Amino acid sequence: MGTLHNNWIVDKTGAYIFFSENSTGGPLKPLRKLPPLKGLKKLRPLKSLRELTPLKPLAKMSWSNMDSDTFFNQ
């Protein structure tokens, strides 16, 4: 059994259970109907990435394992 309060029906524990269009106060009412969604605008094509120049290797404080013949013949 419940009571009527501001056009809400409240259960015996005091929790809101039913509402009408004229209900005031109380918890947030659930949406009865969602408005239509807007369509997406047309997307422009993405610009292509330009080619990056290769980075120079970082200098190390060690000797290479490559011999001079291999270095000059590559």
C-alpha positions, 0 to 999 in steps of 0.5 A: 500500500502507498500514499499519494504525495505531489502526484507521486505514489510513495511506498510504505518505506517512503520510496517513490514508486510511480509518477505522472506527468504532473508529479513535482519534486521527488527523484529525477524522472526517467526519460519517456522518449529520446529525441532523435540524434543528429546525423554526423557531418561529412568528414574531410579526408585526412592529409597523408603523412609526409615522409620523415628524413632518417635520423642520424645514428647516435655516436657511441663511446665504443669501437665498431665490430666492423672491419675497414673492408666491410665498411668501405664495401657496403 
